[in-house]
Amino acid sequence: MTTSSAIEVQQLRRVYKLRGPKRKDAPRELVALESVDLEVKRGELFGLLGPNGAGKTTIIKILATLLLPTSGIARVEGLDVTQHVQAVRERISMVSGGETSGFGLLTIEENLWMFARFYGLDNATARQRIDALLKIVGIYERRTAKISDLSTGLRQKMNFIRGFISDPRVVFLDEPTLGLDVTAAREVRGFVKQWMSDHPERALLLTSHYMSEIDELCDRVAIVDTGKVLACDTPAALKKRLQREAVFQLKVSPIGPRPNREAMIEAVPGVRQVTVTEQDGYSELNLILEAEDALGGVLSHLNGRGSGLIALEKREPTLEDVFISIVGRRLDQDTTQREENGA
Amino acid sequence: MYQTMMNLPLVRRANWLRTFLNAAWLGWQIESNWADPFLFAVYSIARPIASVLILVVMYSVITNGATDQPIFAYIYLGNALYILVGQVVSGVSWTVISDREQYRTVRQLYTTPLDGYFYLMGRGVARLLVGIISLVITVGFGVLAFQLPISLQTVDWLLFTVTMVLGIISLAALGHVMGSITMMTARQIGSVGDAVAGALYLFSGAIFPLDLLPSVLRPIGLIFPATYWLELARRALLGPGYVGFETFAGFSNSHLLLILLVATLLLLVASIYTYRWAFNRARETGFFDMETNF
């Protein structure tokens, strides 16, 4: 690790102890992070990609000083997050998606002013930054609206301003476009790109389970699942891993929710990975094949099961394909947490 | 515009005073957020008077209306001053719950470099102000309606001021301890501040002298600064008209003031260490920002 790192994480582990319903029950352990190693360089927009329960938010909460790790090292701008809480907070900000929280009785302007003051900005600087950011984000006209009256999109834009008002060195964005409509999500992504472009020495850690968002924004991506980093590279390099393989999307007449259907298709020679999702009136198969000629075997297998081909498309690998090839399932399938009895 | 903004100087170090004032401002926005001024008046004026009247009626029934007895002034003032205990002790500890569960702003607030200890202290200021308004109204009502022997000329203002400052600091420190305990627990224990405030009502000599408590229970009252604060505040307000009771009969004002000072300082130090410990413990267990959604 070098001093150019904005974030350094080494062998980070976090275990929650959960009480049983009865007081005399022995506590159970829930391993949220196994042993995570990460490095985010200054100037980098780094993505954490993983399903719900993978450990993304836990990593961010530790880095943002809200949670202590069970073991391991986490540093922001070279500062140990467990030892230098105040100094770390002076350098960071955190915005979570889908936040319905807030002091609803305050106006947008009052809320931002209050947070600016907590960040230590003087009154004049705070006012100047608030006005400027309100205009950039396009909600200047709504600055006197009470937070309780805001839509999800407006509230998230306000939270975005809060996240950038202190001119932070490192920004944590946890599912920032969650719950936003397409237009608002695009505006948010646009703001993030512009901010990183204007601040090449800063760093931004983004978690999302929207593949396209990670693909569009991030310089590098770590694929996280079951509390472990399974792969870490640029989106292009990750996708390149699959370029020697053939990726197909098939639409076939409904297979139905049969047990082990994926395993049966994967048993066809040349099939590396498959996911099946039931759509309205058809089944959609995403196939990763060792070579194109394996496709014939798949189609024969499906025909044998009474499922006819509706459409077939060969496409370039996406991050989703990378995720499936590494993790073995789709991103929208939640992680099953690992629990161990007793301590 | 964007470029201009980004060229502004970097964030300056926040300090405890800025946190305190900012939190006090936020607290006042919350406490004074009454849609209807009539409701605000009911809350801050009629409610404390109504609660003290209940006690007055009970007292009158038992004593056949002997409101000129020293014990009446003792009870009335104790009850009036006790408004501050409820507001400050419960107010500070309730801030932890309301931020975590009601407003759900813990993550937003505690990723800023605010000083957590002074944030809680500041949030309690608004409730203290509401409490002081109620206290003044209640005491004024007592003077007018029940001829409490309080005269502006005979009040020992110096003693009263010092006593009130120390008393309020000690209540805020106690509220912090309760808030720190709340930080480490789920919402259902949110009433810990109320529970302690309720217990103090019994043990601090608020409504009856400690002499009336069984001797084994008296030490409970003697360890709380609030007990000495209430005694001194009564002495300061009633001046020469004050009639003491057995427990503190042998103690001069300066002696009691010294005890109050030492007890307040000890509680203040304890609250600082408790807060630090609870802050780390809550982050260790994961309870710090955990919304229990009860």
Interface residues (C-beta under 8 A of the other chain):
Chain A: Y16 K17 K61 A64 T65 L66 L67 L68 Q86 R89 E90 I92 S93 M94 S96 E99 T100 S101 G102 F103 G104 L105 L106 E110 M114 F115 R117 F118 Y119 G120 L121 D122 T125 Q128 R129 A132 L133 K135 I136 N159 R162 S166 D167 Q194 D198 H199
Chain B: M1 Y2 Q3 T4 M5 M6 L8 P9 L10 V11 R12 R13 A14 N15 R18 T19 N22 W25 L26 Q29 I30 N33 Y103 R104 T105 V106 R107 Q108 L109 Y110 T111 T112 P113 L114 N280 R283 E284 T285 G286 F288 D289
